Amino acid sequence: MVYIIGYFFIIGLVIGSFANVVGLRVPKGKSIAAPRSACPYCQHQLKWYELIPVFSYLFQGGKCKACKATISPLYPIMELLSGLLFAFAAYINMFQLELLVSLTFITMLLIITVSDLAYMLIPNKVVFFFFVLFIIERTFVPLQPWYDSMLGAVVAFLLLLLIALVSRGGMGGGDIKLFAVIGYALGMKLAILAFFFSAFLGAVVGLIGMALGLVKRKKPIPFGPFISVGSLLAYFFGEELLTWYISFLI
């Protein structure tokens, strides 16, 4: 079992590196296949040993080998986070088809996080691509009841749309479409819980940021990372948290 989890950790590192590429290139309309990865400062094309997830960053001291410019820590952070999430998903859903859904879900949220942090943009291409994937996957690994995916997508979309209308632009169109996809993957109950977690985390971080002078009032901040964290919490722990909450009320 340990070897299997380790295997998925390594796969996660690689997928995390790929998520960085997709999240940084797709919003700019660039191909994810070519050209080869290069230093954004001196355009030095990276060799294979400079592309090893996490380790290349550590061995090079966080700097480009050619020009010595500082490499963004976002790269190794996302790679390591991806590895840990893949390993955790394998531990939770080992030998179940649901593992495929969880790995797809993690990959989508990693790409969204990178893109939103870099450009404050959630690309339609990414959202639609994963929507199609979840339609296929939930056909073979359906929620119970089977219509919960469609119900979750509709409710999540309408909830975010209503908030956007009431707040007059406080919620971006990318966030609305992304939550529809999340709703399809998680179902209505967990999608609503994911939104609650996302909004709570966003509010707390925003208030702390303003108190520390890191965030200016009325200045937009990327909501995608909070959606990602909230959605992962709901996906992996939502059912247990809801069960605990209901038993606490009773």
Residue pairs with C-beta under 8 A, 6 or more apart in sequence:
1 94
4 90
4 94
5 87
5 90
5 91
5 94
6 87
7 90
8 86
8 87
8 89
8 90
9 83
9 84
9 86
9 87
10 83
11 86
12 82
12 83
12 84
12 85
12 86
12 87
12 106
13 53
13 54
13 79
13 80
13 82
13 83
14 53
15 82
15 86
15 103
15 107
15 110
16 53
16 78
16 79
16 80
16 81
16 82
16 83
16 110
17 51
17 53
17 75
17 79
18 32
19 78
19 82
19 107
19 110
19 111
19 114
20 74
20 75
20 78
20 79
20 114
21 32
21 37
22 32
22 111
22 114
22 115
22 126
23 110
23 111
23 112
23 113
23 114
23 115
23 118
23 126
24 114
24 115
24 118
25 31
25 32
26 32
26 111
26 115
26 123
26 125
26 126
27 115
27 118
27 119
27 121
27 123
28 119
35 45
36 45
36 46
37 45
37 46
37 51
38 44
38 45
38 46
39 46
39 64
39 66
39 67
39 69
41 64
41 67
41 69
42 64
42 66
42 67
42 69
44 64
44 65
44 66
44 67
49 56
50 56
50 60
50 65
53 76
53 79
53 80
53 83
54 76
54 79
54 80
54 83
57 71
57 73
57 75
57 76
58 76
60 71
62 70
62 71
62 73
63 69
63 70
63 71
64 71
74 114
74 117
74 118
78 110
78 113
78 114
81 110
82 106
82 107
82 110
85 106
85 110
85 232
86 103
86 106
88 236
89 99
89 102
89 103
89 106
89 236
90 99
92 102
92 236
93 99
93 102
97 140
97 141
98 141
100 137
100 141
101 134
101 137
101 138
101 141
101 185
102 235
104 130
104 133
104 134
104 137
104 185
105 185
105 231
105 232
105 235
106 232
107 130
108 126
108 130
108 181
109 227
109 228
109 231
109 232
110 228
111 126
112 122
112 126
112 127
112 178
112 224
112 227
112 228
113 224
113 225
113 228
115 121
115 122
115 123
115 126
115 224
116 122
116 174
116 222
116 223
116 224
116 225
117 222
117 224
117 225
120 220
120 222
121 174
122 172
122 174
122 175
122 177
122 178
122 224
123 174
124 174
124 177
127 174
127 177
127 178
127 181
130 181
131 180
131 181
131 184
134 149
134 181
134 184
134 185
135 184
138 149
138 184
138 185
142 149
143 149
143 152
143 187
148 187
148 188
148 189
149 183
149 184
149 185
149 187
150 184
151 183
151 187
151 188
152 182
152 183
152 184
152 185
152 186
152 187
152 188
152 189
152 190
152 191
153 180
153 181
153 183
153 184
154 180
154 183
155 183
155 188
155 191
155 192
156 179
156 180
156 182
156 183
156 188
156 191
156 192
156 195
157 176
157 177
157 179
157 180
157 183
159 179
159 192
159 195
160 171
160 175
160 176
160 179
160 180
160 195
161 176
163 170
163 171
164 170
164 171
164 172
164 173
164 175
164 176
171 223
172 223
174 224
175 223
175 224
175 227
178 224
178 227
179 191
179 194
179 195
179 227
182 191
182 194
182 227
182 231
183 191
185 235
186 194
186 231
186 234
186 235
186 238
189 238
189 242
190 234
190 235
190 238
190 239
191 234
193 234
193 238
193 241
193 242
194 227
194 230
194 231
194 233
194 234
194 235
194 238
195 230
196 230
197 229
197 230
197 231
197 233
197 234
198 223
198 226
198 227
198 229
198 230
198 231
199 226
199 230
200 230
201 226
201 229
201 230
202 221
202 223
202 226
205 226
206 215
206 221
209 215
209 221
210 216
210 217
215 221
